[in-house]
């Protein structure tokens, strides 16, 4: 597998694991019988982790499609890998900034991630 393909897998794991630590830490007792209980997310940190998780779900298909299209279109592997790594790093910072309630930095990280997805789509141009 290429670095970019591992980044697709890593991004999937990243958004799946965004809320897990919040549940384990126990900002409020998490009831696995009611995993979508809105009351669990009353805590501000838990709510921000949920927001980061939901944004990860929204961003993932565009990133995965961009990697696949760049591969199929024959873009240079080094460029694909670079933009994919930038996306993963941007997502890591995005999650950290979101949970830490640093809105401006969070938005900056989001734009870097978006830019890397656009760059992947344009890598063959």
Secondary structure, 3 states (H helix, E strand, C coil): CCHHHHHHHHHHHHHHCCCHHHHHHCCCCCCHHHCCCHHHHHCHHHHHHHHHHHHHHHHHHHHHHHHHHHHHHCCCHHHHHHHHHHHHHHHHHHHHHHHCCCHHHHHHHHHHHHHHHHHHHHCCC
